[in-house]
């Protein structure tokens, strides 16, 4: 199993948000489609990324690395 820090080190910063459903389910218990809905309902596009990360951490128990990854992934979806 690869730790979050190993995963970060093995990826280039510019594409660390390119994750698979399998990775996200393993780390968060939910698929990308779930997180897209959560972030849509939260109004994430209209908020600062740090607010979105905090929401995922505090309200949904997402670990910080994955909260940041999901936030960036979501915002990159356009």
C-alpha positions as a Markdown table, in Angstrom:
| # | Residue | x | y | z |
|---|---|---|---|---|
| 1 | Unk | 0.0 | 0.0 | 0.0 |
| 2 | Unk | 1.3 | 3.5 | -0.9 |
| 3 | Unk | 1.1 | 6.2 | 1.8 |
| 4 | Unk | -0.3 | 9.6 | 1.0 |
| 5 | Unk | 3.2 | 11.1 | 1.3 |
| 6 | Unk | 4.6 | 8.5 | -1.1 |
| 7 | Unk | 1.8 | 9.2 | -3.5 |
| 8 | Unk | 2.5 | 12.9 | -3.4 |
| 9 | Unk | 6.2 | 12.3 | -4.0 |
| 10 | Unk | 5.6 | 10.0 | -6.9 |
| 11 | Unk | 3.3 | 12.4 | -8.7 |
| 12 | Unk | 4.1 | 15.8 | -10.3 |
| 13 | Unk | 2.3 | 18.7 | -8.5 |
| 14 | Unk | 0.5 | 19.6 | -11.7 |
| 15 | Unk | -1.5 | 16.4 | -11.9 |
| 16 | Unk | -1.9 | 15.1 | -8.4 |
| 17 | Unk | -5.7 | 15.6 | -8.7 |
| 18 | Unk | -5.9 | 13.1 | -11.5 |
| 19 | Unk | -7.3 | 10.3 | -9.3 |
| 20 | Unk | -9.4 | 7.2 | -10.0 |
| 21 | Unk | -12.6 | 6.2 | -8.3 |
| 22 | Unk | -10.7 | 3.2 | -6.8 |
| 23 | Unk | -8.2 | 5.5 | -5.1 |
| 24 | Unk | -10.9 | 7.9 | -3.8 |
| 25 | Unk | -13.1 | 5.1 | -2.5 |
| 26 | Unk | -10.1 | 3.5 | -0.8 |
| 27 | Unk | -9.2 | 6.7 | 1.0 |
| 28 | Unk | -12.6 | 8.3 | 1.6 |
| 29 | Unk | -15.2 | 5.5 | 1.3 |
| 30 | Unk | -17.0 | 7.3 | -1.5 |
| 31 | Unk | -16.7 | 7.6 | -5.3 |
| 32 | Unk | -15.9 | 10.7 | -7.2 |
| 33 | Unk | -19.6 | 11.1 | -8.2 |
| 34 | Unk | -20.5 | 11.3 | -4.6 |
| 35 | Unk | -17.9 | 14.0 | -3.9 |
| 36 | Unk | -19.0 | 16.0 | -7.0 |
| 37 | Unk | -22.6 | 16.0 | -5.6 |
| 38 | Unk | -21.4 | 17.1 | -2.1 |
| 39 | Unk | -19.3 | 19.9 | -3.6 |
| 40 | Unk | -22.1 | 21.0 | -5.9 |
| 41 | Unk | -24.5 | 21.2 | -2.9 |
| 42 | Unk | -21.9 | 23.1 | -0.9 |
| 43 | Unk | -21.5 | 25.6 | -3.7 |
| 44 | Unk | -17.8 | 24.9 | -3.9 |
| 45 | Unk | -17.2 | 26.9 | -7.1 |
| 46 | Unk | -18.2 | 30.1 | -5.4 |
| 47 | Unk | -16.0 | 29.6 | -2.4 |
| 48 | Unk | -12.3 | 29.8 | -1.7 |
| 49 | Unk | -10.5 | 26.5 | -2.0 |
| 50 | Unk | -9.5 | 26.5 | 1.7 |
| 51 | Unk | -13.1 | 26.8 | 2.7 |
| 52 | Unk | -13.9 | 23.8 | 0.5 |
| 53 | Unk | -11.1 | 21.8 | 2.0 |
| 54 | Unk | -12.2 | 22.7 | 5.5 |
| 55 | Unk | -15.7 | 21.6 | 4.7 |
| 56 | Unk | -14.6 | 18.2 | 3.4 |
| 57 | Unk | -12.4 | 17.7 | 6.5 |
| 58 | Unk | -14.8 | 19.0 | 9.1 |
| 59 | Unk | -18.2 | 17.9 | 7.8 |
| 60 | Unk | -17.3 | 14.7 | 5.9 |
| 61 | Unk | -14.1 | 13.5 | 7.7 |
| 62 | Unk | -12.0 | 13.5 | 4.6 |
| 63 | Unk | -8.2 | 13.5 | 5.4 |
| 64 | Unk | -6.5 | 16.7 | 4.5 |
| 65 | Unk | -4.5 | 15.4 | 1.5 |
| 66 | Unk | -7.6 | 14.0 | 0.0 |
| 67 | Unk | -9.7 | 17.0 | 0.8 |
| 68 | Unk | -7.2 | 19.1 | -1.1 |
| 69 | Unk | -7.0 | 16.6 | -3.9 |
| 70 | Unk | -10.8 | 16.4 | -4.2 |
| 71 | Unk | -11.2 | 20.2 | -4.1 |
| 72 | Unk | -8.6 | 20.7 | -6.9 |
| 73 | Unk | -10.1 | 17.8 | -8.9 |
| 74 | Unk | -13.5 | 19.4 | -8.6 |
| 75 | Unk | -12.4 | 22.8 | -9.6 |
| 76 | Unk | -10.4 | 21.5 | -12.6 |
| 77 | Unk | -13.6 | 19.8 | -13.9 |
| 78 | Unk | -14.9 | 23.2 | -14.9 |
